[in-house]
Amino acid sequence: LGSTELHGQFSLHNNATDLGGGCFRLTQNQPAQSGSIWNTGLMSTNMGWEMQAELNFGGSNSGGDGMAFVLKTTGSGNIGGGGGLMGFGGSDAIDPSVIIEMDTYQGGGAGDPGYDHIGIQKNGSTDHTGADALDGPVSAIPGNGNIENNNYHDLRVTFDATTLEMVVYFDCVERLTTEIDVEGILGTNMMQWGF
């Protein structure tokens, strides 16, 4: 997002750790972990942008539920519930928000498919069948492959402020393309981003 990419200033919450060199760990490989990082600067919802990050989901299919890239207002909260609430949902939901969810665990009752998947949600919702589901879910990688493989995966998200088109690429493959009124959802022309 901008020329500073991931070298900007971040606020860290719960179990998140700064590893140095622009690398952050959201959680340890332990039960009941949750973490978030937020860029402390604000960005206009009226400007186009591109975000690129390398993400590692660990190496255990019985590990955590995944992670999310989130756009929010400064008053939306910093972290939601753990487990299937993915760090953005639940009673402490990050709301209002636009969420790119990378889910590695099939949760019950949320429309989760049985494979690692990506979806776009809003307002802290984890339900792919509800009114707050904006696009997806689709397989994170073609062929319903496993992304919990100890490898880094490239996430790239672009937004065109004129057409309102958001495109999500995972490992250099376009996975989702949809029109999203980010400003309308957030209710403001300034936003914060993080994981």
N, C-alpha and C positions, 0 to 999 in steps of 0.2 A: 504494500500500500504506500505509494509514493517512493521517492528515491531512497529513503532510509531503510526500506524493507523491514527486516526483523531486528534492526540495530537501535530501534527507538527505546524509550523508557517504558517499563512495564511495572504494574503492581501485581504481586503474587498473593494468592489466597489458599488457605488450607494447606494441603500437602505439596503444593507446587514448589519447585526448586530451580534456581538459576545455576546452570552448569558452566556458565561462561561461554564466550565466543558466539553469542547469539543462540545458544541451545538451552532449552528448558525441559524439565521433567515435570509432568503434571501429577503423576502418582508413582509410588514405589510398587514393586511386585508383592503387595501385601493386601489382605482383606480390608475392607471398609476405608479405602482411600478415595479422596476426591481433591481436585486441585484446579485452579484456573489462573490464567495470566491475561491481563488487560493492558492494551496500549494506553498510556495516560493522556495522550493527545486526543483532540477531537477532530473529526473529519466531516466535511459537508456531504449530505445525502444528494446534493445536486451535481456532484462531480463524478465522472467515471473513474474507475480504479481497477487495479489488478493485485491480487494477493497470491504469493507463492510460498509454500512451506514444505519441508520434508518431515514426515510423520512416521513414528515407529509405534506399532500397536502391541509390542511384546511377542512372545512365542508360545503362548498357551491358549488353546481354545476354551479352557475353563477359567480364563482370566477375566479382566474387567469387561465392561460393556461397550467400550469405544471412546470416542471423543467428538467434539463439535467445534466448528468455527462459527462465531456468533457476532452479529451486529446488534448493538443495543443503545439505549439512552443511558446517560450517567445515573439516572435514578432507578434503573431496572434491576439492581442487585448484582452481586458479583459471582454467586454460585448457587445453584439449585440443589436438589436432592441427589443422593448417590445411587449406585446400582443402575437399575433400568430407567431411572429418571435422568441419567446421562450427564448430571452436573448442571442441567438447565431447567429441568421440570420439577413438578411437585408443588408442595405448599409454599416453598421459597422460589418459585419459578422465576426465571429471568424474563420479565414481561414488562413492556413490549420488547420484542426481539425478532430477528430473522436468523434462522439456524441452519447451517449445513451439518447434518448429523451423519457421522460415520460409525455405524453400529455393528459390533462384532458378536452380538449375543441375541438370540431370538427370545424376546420377552413375550409374555402372555398378554393377550388382549389389546395389543397396540398395533396390530396389523403388520408385525415384523415377519418378513420372510425367513426361511430357515438357512439363509446364507448371509455372509457379510455384505452389508448394503449401505447405500447413501440415500438420504432423503433431505428435502428442504421443508422445514416447519416454521411456524411463527408462534410468538408469545408463550414460549416455554412448553408447548405441547410435544409429547412424545408419541402421539397416536397418529399413525399413517392413514387412518380411515376417517379421521375427524375433519371438521371445517377448517382447522388450522394447518392441515397438510397442504403445502404449496406445490410440491412435485415429488415423484418417486413413491416408494422406494425402488431403487434399481440395484443390481449387483454392483459391488464396489469395483470389481474387476471382471472382465468378460469370462464366461464359463463358471460363474459362481465360485471363484477361487477364494482361498483363505488369505486374509491380509495380516493375520497374527502369525507371522513367519520370521520374526526377528530382523526383517529387512526394512529399510526406509522406503516410504511411498511418497510420491510427489502429489501434492494437492495444489491445484491452481484454480482460483475463482476470479472471474472477470465480471464487471458490471458496466453497462452502457447507460449513462444517466439520461440520454435522449430517448432511447427506445425502451428503457427499463429492463433490458434483457440481461439476465444473470446466467452465466455458463459455468458449470462445475466440471473440471477435468481431474481425473485420478489416474496416476501413472501415465500421463500424457494422452489419455483417451477421454474424449468428451462423454460424460455420463448423464448430465442433466442440462437442459436449456429451458428457461421459463421466464415469463415477464413478471417482475416483482416491483411493486410500488413501495420501495423501502421507506421513503419519507412518509407515505400514508400509513404504513404499519407502525412506524416508530412515533408518529405524531410530532416530529420535530425535524429541522433541517440540519441538525448536528448529531453525530453518532460516535460511538466508541466501538472498537473491535478487539477480539481476543479469542482464546481457546479455553 
